[in-house]
Amino acid sequence: MHLDPFMKHLGFEGQVTAPGEARMTVRLRHEHLNNWGSAHGGFLFALADSAFALASNSHGTLAVSLAAHIEHLAPCAAGDTLEAVAREMSLTRKTGVYQVEILAGEKRVALFTGTVYRKG
C-alpha cells in the first residue's frame, strides 16, 4: 500500500513490515508543535492513524476505520524523530483491531487503538 497525499503532505515515511504490521516515521518540526512546545495531539493522532491505515489494509482487503482512540503519555520536542509502530491485535473476516505505539527514541509518547471494518 502506498502513502496517501495527506501522509506525504505531513512528511510521513512508512511501510508495511509484515501482514497486519506497519511503521511510520517523521521528524518533528516546529510547525507540528502546540503552544507548550510539544507535539500537537492532532499531529500525533494523524501519525498513529496513518500507521493504522497501512497495517489494516496490508491484507489486500479494503479496511475502513470504525473507531479510534489515543492516549497521550509523554511530551516530545522539535527535532525528535517519531516512530509509530502498528500491530494487529485481532483479525476476523469483517473486523480488525490494531494497536499503535508512538515512540521518540526509547520514550513511549502515545498509545493508539483502532478498529476497522473489512469490506472484502
N, C-alpha and C positions, 0 to 999 in steps of 0.2 A: 504494500500500500504506500502511496506517495503522500508527502506532506501537502496539506491544502493551502490555499492562498493566505488564510489567516495565520496559520502556523509560520509560514515563511515571512509574513509581514512582521511578526513579533521577534524574528531572529532565531526561532527554534531549529534545532537539528535533531533528527530522530530516526529510529529504525526499529523494525520488528526483530527481536533477538531469538525468538522461538514461537511456535504457535501459542497464542494466549499471553505473550510477554512482549514488552517493548521498553525502550529507553528514549528519553527526550532530554536534551541539554540546551542550556542557554547561559550566556554571560550576563549577569545582572548589571544593567546600566542605570544612570541617574533617572532617566525618564520612566523607569519601571518602579520607582520608589513612591511611598506615601509621604505625608508631611512629617513623619517622625524618622525618616531616613532608612526605613526597612522596606522590603519588597511589598508592593501593593497586593492586598488579598486577591483582587480580581486577576492580577497577573499570575499569581501562584495557582489560582483555580484554572486559568487558561492553560498553563503548563501541564498540570495534572490531567485535565480533561483531554488534552491532545495525546498524551501517552495512553490514556484510557481508550481513545478512539483507535489508535494504531493497534493496540493489543486486542481489543474486542472485534475488530474487523480482520484480524490476521488469519481466520479460518476460511476465508473466501465466501462467507455469508454476510450480507448486509446486516449490520448491528446498529441500532439507534438507541440513544440514551433514554431511559425511563426515569432515573433518579440519580442524584449525585450529592455528596456531602463532603465537606473538608473541615479538618481540624488544624488550626494554626498552632504550632508548637514552640517555635523559636524565631527570633528575628534573623535577618541576613542583610548584607550591605552591598552597595555598588561595588563591582569588581569580583564578587563571588561567582563561581560557576555553579549553577544549579543543575541537578540531575533528577529527573522524575523516572522512577522505575515502576512499571506496571506489571502486575502478576494476576493471573486468573485464579480466582478462589473457587468458582463453581461454574459449570457449563452444562446446560441442558439443551434440548432441541430448540426451545423457544427463548431462553434467557441465559444471561451470563452475569456473574458478579466479579468485580475487579477491585483490587486494592493498589493504590499508587502511593509510593513513599517519595517525598521530595527531600533531597539531601543537598547540603552545602558542605562539600568535603565529607567529613565523618558526622557532622551535625544533622540530625533529623529536623527539618524545618516545618513540614506539614505532612498530614496523612489524609488521603482522599479515598473514598469508597464510591463506586458507581455500579449501577445495574443497567443492562441493555436488554432490549427486545431484539431477537434474531429473526429477520424477515424470511429467511430461506426455509 
